[in-house]
Amino acid sequence: MTLSPLTRYPAQRSYVLKLERHATPERERIAGRLENMASGHHFDFGTAEQLIACLVQDLDLMNQDQEDLR
């Protein structure tokens, strides 16, 4: 068996999700901050759609950074 040198869950894709105290699924209110643990980039969001958009934006930034290194 050969172990892959690449981890399945790299640290560059680790996040902290902080929800506002008033965030409640019953009210369809989800708001908070998403922070990338490796880069320190943080994104404030006010809806579930914005949360997903924050993740997509951060992944795009990571991909751009990797392409710039090539």
C-alpha positions, 0 to 999 in steps of 0.5 A: 500500500502506498500512502499519498503525500497529499492529505485529503483535508489540507490545512489551507481548507480549514475554516472556523464558522462563527454564528451570530447569537441571533442566528436561528434556523427556525427564522431562516436567519443564518448570519456570521463570519467564516474565517480561513485558518491558514490564510486569515481571510474572513468573510461576513455573511447574512444568508446561507447563500452568502455563506456558500458564496464566501466558500466559493470566493475563498476557493477561487482565491486559493486556486489563483494563488496556486496558479500564480506559483506555477 
